[in-house]
Amino acid sequence: MPAMIRTYLPRCCSPLDDHWPFTRPMTGAQLISTHFDPSRLDEGDYAVVGVPPVRGVAKRQAEHLAGRVCAREALYRVTGVASVPAVGEDRAPQWPAQVSGSITHGQDWAAAIVAPASEWRGLGLDVERLLPSQRAERLVEEILTPAELSRIAQLSPEQRAWRISLTFSLKESLFKALYPLVLTRFYFQDAELLSLDTQPGTATLRLLQTLSPDWPAGSQLSGLYAEIEGRVLSLVAIAN
């Protein structure tokens, strides 16, 4: 495996971290993360690290830059080539054919995961802040299905907020993992969280809508999750 590339790091980004936060390993996967500070963004950073700029406020620019810097390092670790995924017409990252990958950012933290496509045909990584109880309850009917709502009916407000936050993140990861395979958009009500095992940090999700012949309604997928610095990080990985 190549070592960390010795390249210029944008002033807005902290040193890159390759800590694996989940309890279960993934063959060939590399997860790279960084903290970023939009107030330290320098427009020249884009050209120096080879990332095409994006329009928007400083936060939007910094998170995009940080995510691509992480992706560049993860791609180098897996392929030996330090490339940057382009942005497709659907705004999704365009990964080299020999890998699968995913990028996420939130709360001044960004990460990317890359793995060989021969091992993993779909990857979805998502980070979300843990929602306060009142905010979680305002969003709950958008995120959870009626069956999911019934499963959290007896939980305390804090436990409900944590479950809603995690379900939100897992469904975002599910979409990121499946969309490149089915090229069909689907939404929170089109999948459900069936079960959680908190000790190893694993989850089982089920599709409620047919997305393609290979992914009919009822298909079940596994997810991983971890809590980091007041954020929940989730991963859905589809093996070959």
C-alpha positions as CSV (number, residue, x, y, z in Angstrom):
1,M,0.0,0.0,0.0
2,P,1.4,3.4,-0.9
3,A,2.4,5.7,2.0
4,M,0.7,9.1,2.6
5,I,1.5,11.3,-0.4
6,R,3.7,14.2,0.4
7,T,1.7,17.0,-1.1
8,Y,0.6,20.5,-0.3
9,L,-2.3,20.6,2.2
10,P,-4.7,23.5,2.0
11,R,-4.4,26.0,4.9
12,C,-8.1,25.3,5.8
13,C,-7.5,21.6,6.3
14,S,-5.9,19.8,9.3
15,P,-3.4,17.0,8.7
16,L,-5.1,14.0,7.0
17,D,-6.1,11.1,9.3
18,D,-6.5,7.5,8.2
19,H,-8.2,6.2,11.4
20,W,-10.7,3.5,10.8
21,P,-13.7,4.3,13.1
22,F,-15.8,1.2,12.6
23,T,-15.6,-2.1,14.5
24,R,-15.5,-4.3,11.4
25,P,-12.7,-4.0,8.8
26,M,-13.2,-3.8,5.0
27,T,-10.9,-5.5,2.6
28,G,-8.8,-3.0,0.7
29,A,-10.7,0.1,1.9
30,Q,-9.0,3.4,2.7
31,L,-10.9,6.0,4.7
32,I,-9.2,9.4,5.0
33,S,-10.6,12.4,7.0
34,T,-9.7,16.0,7.9
35,H,-11.1,18.9,9.8
36,F,-11.5,22.1,7.9
37,D,-11.9,25.8,8.8
38,P,-13.7,27.9,6.1
39,S,-12.2,31.1,7.5
40,R,-8.7,29.9,6.4
41,L,-9.7,29.1,2.9
42,D,-7.4,30.5,0.2
43,E,-8.6,30.5,-3.4
44,G,-5.2,29.5,-4.6
45,D,-5.5,26.2,-2.7
46,Y,-7.6,24.7,-5.5
47,A,-5.0,25.1,-8.2
48,V,-2.2,23.9,-5.9
49,V,-3.9,20.6,-5.0
50,G,-5.5,20.1,-8.4
51,V,-9.1,20.4,-7.4
52,P,-11.5,22.3,-9.7
53,P,-13.1,25.2,-7.8
54,V,-16.8,25.4,-7.0
55,R,-19.0,28.4,-6.5
56,G,-20.6,29.3,-3.2
57,V,-19.9,30.7,0.2
58,A,-16.7,29.9,2.0
59,K,-18.2,26.9,3.9
60,R,-19.4,25.3,0.6
61,Q,-16.0,25.9,-1.0
62,A,-14.0,24.6,2.0
63,E,-16.0,21.4,2.5
64,H,-15.8,20.6,-1.2
65,L,-12.0,21.2,-1.2
66,A,-11.6,19.1,2.0
67,G,-13.6,16.2,0.7
68,R,-11.7,16.1,-2.6
69,V,-8.3,16.3,-0.8
70,C,-9.4,13.3,1.3
71,A,-10.6,11.5,-1.9
72,R,-7.3,12.2,-3.6
73,E,-5.3,10.6,-0.8
74,A,-7.7,7.6,-0.5
75,L,-7.4,7.1,-4.3
76,Y,-3.6,7.2,-4.1
77,R,-3.6,4.7,-1.3
78,V,-5.7,2.2,-3.3
79,T,-4.5,2.8,-6.9
80,G,-1.1,4.5,-6.6
81,V,-2.5,7.5,-8.6
82,A,-3.3,10.7,-6.8
83,S,-6.4,11.8,-8.9
84,V,-9.4,13.9,-8.0
85,P,-12.9,12.6,-8.8
86,A,-14.8,14.9,-11.2
87,V,-18.4,16.1,-10.5
88,G,-21.0,14.5,-12.7
89,E,-24.1,16.1,-14.2
90,D,-26.0,14.6,-11.3
91,R,-23.4,16.2,-8.9
92,A,-22.2,12.8,-7.8
93,P,-18.4,12.1,-7.7
94,Q,-17.1,10.3,-10.8
95,W,-14.7,7.6,-9.6
96,P,-12.2,5.7,-11.7
97,A,-13.5,2.4,-13.1
98,Q,-11.3,0.2,-10.9
99,V,-12.6,1.6,-7.6
100,S,-15.8,2.5,-5.7
101,G,-15.8,5.5,-3.4
102,S,-17.8,8.0,-1.4
103,I,-17.3,11.5,0.1
104,T,-19.0,13.2,3.0
105,H,-18.7,16.4,5.0
106,G,-20.4,18.1,7.9
107,Q,-19.7,20.2,10.9
108,D,-16.3,21.3,9.6
109,W,-15.2,17.6,9.1
110,A,-14.8,15.8,5.8
111,A,-13.9,12.3,4.8
112,A,-13.7,10.0,1.8
113,I,-13.6,6.2,1.4
114,V,-12.2,4.3,-1.6
115,A,-11.9,0.6,-2.1
116,P,-11.2,-1.7,-5.1
117,A,-14.3,-2.3,-7.3
118,S,-13.3,-6.0,-7.5
119,E,-14.1,-6.2,-3.8
120,W,-16.9,-3.6,-3.4
121,R,-19.3,-2.5,-6.1
122,G,-21.0,0.2,-4.0
123,L,-19.9,2.5,-1.1
124,G,-21.9,5.1,0.7
125,L,-20.4,7.2,3.5
126,D,-22.3,9.8,5.4
127,V,-21.7,12.0,8.5
128,E,-24.5,13.9,10.3
129,R,-24.6,15.9,13.5
130,L,-26.6,14.5,16.2
131,L,-29.9,16.3,16.1
132,P,-31.3,18.1,19.2
133,S,-34.6,16.5,20.3
134,Q,-36.9,19.3,19.1
135,R,-35.2,19.4,15.7
136,A,-35.4,15.6,15.4
137,E,-39.1,15.6,16.2
138,R,-39.8,18.2,13.5
139,L,-38.1,16.0,10.9
140,V,-39.1,12.6,12.1
141,E,-42.1,12.0,9.8
142,E,-39.9,12.9,6.8
143,I,-37.1,10.5,7.7
144,L,-38.9,7.5,9.4
145,T,-41.5,5.2,7.9
146,P,-44.6,4.4,10.0
147,A,-43.0,1.0,11.0
148,E,-39.8,2.8,12.1
149,L,-41.9,5.3,14.1
150,S,-43.6,2.5,15.9
151,R,-40.3,0.9,16.9
152,I,-39.1,4.1,18.7
153,A,-42.4,5.0,20.3
154,Q,-41.3,3.9,23.8
155,L,-37.8,5.5,23.7
156,S,-36.9,8.6,25.7
157,P,-36.6,12.0,23.8
158,E,-32.8,11.7,23.8
159,Q,-32.9,8.1,22.5
160,R,-35.4,9.1,19.8
161,A,-33.3,11.9,18.6
162,W,-30.2,9.7,18.4
163,R,-32.2,7.0,16.5
164,I,-33.6,9.6,14.1
165,S,-30.1,11.1,13.5
166,L,-28.7,7.6,12.8
167,T,-31.5,6.6,10.6
168,F,-31.1,9.8,8.6
169,S,-27.4,9.0,8.1
170,L,-27.8,5.4,7.2
171,K,-30.4,6.2,4.6
172,E,-28.1,8.8,3.1
173,S,-25.3,6.2,3.0
174,L,-27.7,3.7,1.4
175,F,-28.6,6.1,-1.3
176,K,-24.9,6.9,-2.0
177,A,-24.1,3.2,-2.3
178,L,-27.0,2.2,-4.5
179,Y,-27.6,5.2,-6.8
180,P,-24.5,4.6,-9.0
181,L,-25.7,1.0,-9.5
182,V,-29.4,1.7,-10.2
183,L,-29.3,5.4,-11.5
184,T,-32.7,5.8,-9.9
185,R,-33.4,8.4,-7.2
186,F,-35.2,7.2,-4.1
187,Y,-36.0,8.8,-0.8
188,F,-36.3,8.3,3.0
189,Q,-39.7,6.6,2.8
190,D,-38.4,4.1,0.2
191,A,-36.2,2.2,2.7
192,E,-36.4,1.3,6.4
193,L,-34.0,0.5,9.2
194,L,-34.9,-3.0,10.3
195,S,-32.5,-3.5,13.2
196,L,-29.5,-2.2,15.1
197,D,-26.8,-4.0,17.0
198,T,-25.2,-1.3,19.2
199,Q,-22.2,-3.3,20.4
200,P,-20.5,-3.8,17.1
201,G,-22.2,-0.8,15.5
202,T,-24.0,-2.6,12.8
203,A,-27.4,-2.1,11.1
204,T,-29.7,-3.8,8.7
205,L,-31.8,-1.9,6.1
206,R,-34.5,-3.0,3.7
207,L,-35.7,-1.5,0.4
208,L,-39.4,-0.8,0.3
209,Q,-39.3,0.1,-3.4
210,T,-38.0,-1.8,-6.4
211,L,-35.0,0.2,-7.8
212,S,-33.9,-2.3,-10.6
213,P,-34.2,-6.0,-11.4
214,D,-31.1,-6.6,-9.2
215,W,-32.6,-4.5,-6.3
216,P,-36.2,-5.4,-5.8
217,A,-38.4,-4.3,-2.8
218,G,-37.5,-6.4,0.2
219,S,-33.7,-6.4,-0.5
220,Q,-31.7,-6.2,2.7
221,L,-28.4,-4.4,3.1
222,S,-26.0,-4.1,6.0
223,G,-24.5,-0.9,7.4
224,L,-21.9,0.2,9.9
225,Y,-21.9,3.2,12.2
226,A,-19.8,5.0,14.8
227,E,-20.2,8.1,16.9
228,I,-17.4,10.6,16.6
229,E,-17.1,14.0,18.3
230,G,-20.9,14.6,18.5
231,R,-21.4,13.3,14.9
232,V,-22.7,10.0,13.7
233,L,-20.8,8.4,10.8
234,S,-22.4,5.6,8.8
235,L,-21.2,3.3,6.0
236,V,-23.1,1.1,3.6
237,A,-20.8,-1.2,1.6
238,I,-22.0,-3.5,-1.2
239,A,-19.7,-6.5,-1.8
240,N,-19.1,-8.0,-5.2
